[in-house]
């Protein structure tokens, strides 16, 4: 027995009070980053060469920027970031999308605004910029601060209860007796296309590291390898109590109590078109907009709608069986 899709999504957004609470999270970090960057560059200007070194290659400095240009870039990042972040916080209707956009915008604003003073800090009193080496640690610290700002701002975005979206797939209903126990498990691995993509990225990063030379270029290689390993395979488990999706290394992991699920569906998932890639993803467009979860390949996906309107997805074989068991398990009186 199945239940077909019933129309478009509907959702209630955050309250006015929640929007007012979120607004500073989207505006203040980019503006603060821009103000700090411009203030530092202005204070250091008498001691800085003009132009300042702004880019390094395998043979040293290979790019420069005027101090005024660096200030303009910092303020442009601040203004654009504040506009996008503020608009997202005020008009955003999905918690996950709002949180992700604010985190990403704040990260980029801090990095773009902060890079200029980071590379300029060691150039005070310097007259020959050609002798300067890459300022690795100031750049690393800038990225570290940007990560902290992004994580903190995302964590402070409130979660609001939205109306449960209408079904967009098929909701099968399994045949379970009242109180009957069940256990279902499947493993799903990364698609060959995703594996090939990881391989190409690693190869490009390795070539760049070998050609340019600095040791810190090995960091993104290790990060990509670890991320790929963590999401190379996931295990999906469904029983009377919960649905669990767990990466091969134990993280990432998502546990959803059965009593928090209002509907399980089977939906066609196109990894690139619907989620923009492979891995632990968030959809920002189309019928799966706002759904978050494990998309290691394209194919049938198990879509779970929670009581607060959030949706979780995992692409897995026999998704129809899992959805049928879940829908049967959450029926009134299913626990006996």
C-alpha positions in Angstrom: 0.0 0.0 0.0 1.4 3.4 -0.9 0.5 7.0 -0.5 1.4 9.3 -3.5 2.7 12.8 -3.3 0.2 15.5 -2.4 1.5 18.8 -3.7 3.9 21.6 -2.9 5.7 22.3 0.3 4.2 24.6 2.9 6.1 26.1 5.8 5.7 28.6 8.5 8.7 30.8 9.0 10.4 32.1 12.2 8.5 34.6 14.4 9.3 38.3 14.3 11.1 38.0 17.6 13.3 35.2 16.2 14.1 37.2 13.1 15.1 40.2 15.3 17.4 37.8 17.3 19.0 36.4 14.2 19.5 39.7 12.4 22.7 40.7 14.3 24.2 37.2 13.6 23.9 38.0 9.9 25.1 41.6 10.0 27.5 42.1 12.9 30.3 39.6 12.0 30.9 40.8 8.5 30.7 44.5 9.5 33.0 43.9 12.5 35.5 42.1 10.3 35.6 45.0 7.8 35.9 47.6 10.5 38.8 45.8 12.2 40.6 45.2 8.9 40.3 48.9 7.8 41.3 50.1 11.3 44.4 48.0 11.4 45.5 48.9 7.8 44.9 52.6 8.6 46.9 52.5 11.8 49.8 50.6 10.1 49.7 52.6 6.9 52.7 54.9 7.7 54.9 51.9 8.3 53.7 49.8 5.3 55.1 49.7 1.8 52.6 50.7 -0.9 51.8 48.5 -2.6 51.9 45.6 -0.1 52.7 42.0 -1.1 49.4 40.1 -1.4 50.2 36.9 -3.1 53.0 34.4 -3.1 54.0 31.7 -5.6 56.7 29.1 -5.8 59.4 31.8 -6.3 58.2 34.3 -3.7 56.0 37.4 -4.0 54.1 37.4 -7.3 51.2 39.8 -6.6 50.7 43.1 -4.9 47.8 45.3 -3.8 47.6 49.0 -2.9 46.6 49.7 0.7 43.6 51.6 -0.4 42.6 48.6 -2.6 42.9 46.3 0.3 40.7 48.5 2.4 38.1 48.7 -0.3 38.1 44.9 -0.6 37.6 44.5 3.1 34.7 46.9 3.3 33.1 45.4 0.1 33.3 42.0 1.8 31.7 43.5 4.9 28.9 45.2 3.1 28.0 42.3 0.8 28.2 39.9 3.6 26.0 42.0 5.9 23.4 42.4 3.1 23.3 38.7 2.3 23.4 37.6 5.9 20.8 40.1 7.1 18.5 39.3 4.2 18.8 35.6 4.9 18.1 36.0 8.7 15.0 38.2 8.0 13.4 36.4 5.1 14.8 32.8 5.5 12.1 30.2 6.2 14.1 27.1 6.6 16.3 26.7 9.8 18.9 24.6 8.1 19.3 26.8 5.1 19.4 29.9 7.1 22.0 28.5 9.5 24.2 27.2 6.6 24.0 30.5 4.6 24.8 32.6 7.6 27.8 30.4 8.6 29.2 30.4 5.0 28.7 34.2 4.5 30.3 35.0 7.9 33.2 32.7 7.1 33.9 34.2 3.8 33.5 37.8 5.0 36.0 37.2 7.9 38.5 35.5 5.5 38.3 38.1 2.7 38.4 41.1 5.1 41.0 39.6 7.4 43.5 38.4 4.8 44.8 41.9 4.1 45.8 42.8 7.7 47.0 39.2 8.1 49.6 39.5 5.3 50.3 43.1 6.1 51.2 42.5 9.7 54.8 41.4 8.9 55.3 44.1 6.3 55.5 47.0 8.7 58.9 48.7 8.3 59.8 46.5 5.3 61.1 48.3 2.1 61.9 45.3 -0.1 58.7 43.2 -0.4 60.4 40.8 -2.8 62.3 39.2 0.1 59.2 38.4 2.1 58.1 34.8 2.6 54.6 33.5 2.7 53.0 34.6 6.1 51.6 31.1 6.8 50.6 31.5 10.5 48.8 34.8 10.2 46.8 33.3 7.3 46.1 30.1 9.3 45.0 32.2 12.3 42.7 34.2 10.0 41.0 31.0 8.7 40.8 29.7 12.3 39.0 32.8 13.5 36.7 32.6 10.5 35.8 29.0 11.3 35.0 30.0 15.0 32.8 32.9 13.9 31.0 30.7 11.4 30.4 27.9 13.9 29.3 30.3 16.7 26.9 32.2 14.4 25.4 29.0 13.1 24.9 27.6 16.6 23.1 30.8 17.7 20.5 30.6 14.9 17.3 29.4 16.7 15.4 26.4 15.5 11.8 27.1 14.8 8.9 24.7 14.3 7.7 24.7 10.7 4.5 23.2 9.2 5.3 19.7 8.0 5.9 19.9 4.2 3.6 18.1 1.9 4.7 14.7 0.6 6.9 14.9 -2.5 7.4 11.1 -3.0 5.7 7.8 -2.3 4.9 6.8 1.3 4.7 2.9 1.4 3.0 1.2 4.3 4.4 -2.1 5.6 2.4 -4.9 7.1 3.2 -5.0 10.8 1.1 -6.4 13.7 0.6 -4.1 16.7 3.7 -4.2 18.9 5.7 -6.4 16.4 9.4 -5.8 16.6 11.5 -5.3 13.5 15.1 -4.7 12.5 16.4 -3.5 9.1 19.9 -2.6 8.1 21.7 -1.7 4.8 25.1 -0.3 3.9 25.6 2.2 1.1 28.9 3.2 -0.4 30.1 6.2 -2.4 29.3 6.1 -6.1 32.2 5.6 -8.6 31.6 9.2 -9.8 32.1 10.6 -6.3 35.2 8.5 -5.8 36.6 9.7 -9.1 35.9 13.3 -8.1 37.7 12.8 -4.8 40.6 11.3 -6.7 40.9 14.2 -9.1 40.7 16.8 -6.3 43.5 15.0 -4.4 45.6 14.7 -7.5 45.3 18.5 -8.3 46.1 19.4 -4.7 49.1 17.1 -4.7 50.4 18.6 -7.9 50.0 22.1 -6.5 51.8 21.1 -3.3 54.7 19.6 -5.2 55.0 22.5 -7.6 54.8 25.3 -5.1 56.4 23.6 -2.2 55.1 24.9 1.2 54.3 22.2 3.7 50.9 23.7 4.7 49.5 22.8 1.3 49.4 19.3 2.6 46.7 20.3 5.0 43.8 20.4 2.5 45.0 17.1 1.1 44.7 15.5 4.5 41.3 17.2 5.1 39.9 15.9 1.8 41.2 12.4 2.5 39.7 12.3 6.0 36.3 13.7 4.8 36.2 11.1 2.0 37.1 8.3 4.3 34.4 9.3 6.9 31.7 9.3 4.2 33.0 6.5 2.0 30.3 4.2 3.4 27.3 4.7 5.8 25.2 2.1 7.6 21.4 2.7 7.8 19.6 1.0 10.7 15.8 1.0 11.4 14.1 -0.5 14.4 11.1 0.1 16.6 12.9 2.8 18.5 14.9 4.9 16.0 16.4 5.4 12.6 20.2 5.7 12.7 22.6 6.6 9.9 26.3 6.3 10.8 29.5 6.9 8.8 32.1 4.1 8.5 34.3 5.9 11.1 31.4 6.5 13.5 31.0 10.1 12.5 29.0 11.8 11.1 26.1 10.1 12.7 22.4 10.9 12.9 19.8 9.3 15.2 16.1 10.1 14.7 13.7 8.8 17.3 10.8 7.0 15.8 8.3 9.1 17.7 9.7 12.2 16.1 8.9 11.0 12.6 5.6 12.0 11.0 6.1 10.4 7.6 8.7 8.3 5.6 8.8 8.6 1.8 10.8 7.2 -1.1 12.0 10.0 -3.4 14.3 10.0 -6.4 17.5 11.8 -5.5 19.8 13.4 -8.1 23.0 14.1 -6.1 24.3 16.9 -8.3 21.1 18.5 -9.3 19.3 18.3 -5.9 22.2 18.6 -3.5 25.1 20.0 -5.5 27.4 17.1 -4.9 28.1 14.1 -2.8 28.5 13.5 1.0 26.6 15.0 3.9 24.6 17.6 2.0 21.8 20.2 2.3 19.4 20.8 -0.6 18.7 24.5 -1.2 16.4 24.1 -4.3 13.7 22.0 -5.8 11.2 19.7 -4.0 13.8 18.5 -1.5 14.7 22.1 -0.4 15.8 22.1 3.2 16.4 18.3 3.4 19.7 17.4 4.8 21.5 14.1 5.0 23.7 11.5 3.4 23.9 11.6 -0.4 26.7 9.3 -1.4 25.2 8.6 -4.9 22.1 9.3 -6.9 19.1 6.9 -6.7 16.1 6.2 -4.5 16.3 8.0 -1.1 14.6 7.5 2.2 13.1 10.9 3.2 12.0 11.4 6.8 9.8 14.3 7.8 10.0 15.2 11.5 7.4 16.7 13.8 9.1 20.1 13.7 9.1 20.2 9.8 12.7 19.3 9.3 13.5 16.6 6.7 16.3 14.1 6.6 17.4 12.0 3.7 19.7 9.1 2.9 20.1 7.4 -0.5 20.0 3.7 0.2 19.0 0.5 -1.4 15.6 -0.9 -0.6 14.5 2.5 0.7 10.9 1.4 0.1 11.2 -1.4 2.6 12.6 1.0 5.2 9.9 3.6 4.6 7.2 1.0 4.8 8.5 -0.3 8.2 8.8 3.2 9.5 5.3 4.3 8.4 3.8 1.1 9.9 5.7 1.7 13.1 4.4 5.2 13.6 0.7 4.4 12.9 -1.6 5.1 15.9 -1.8 1.9 17.9 1.3 0.4 16.2 3.0 -0.1 19.6 0.1 -2.1 20.9 
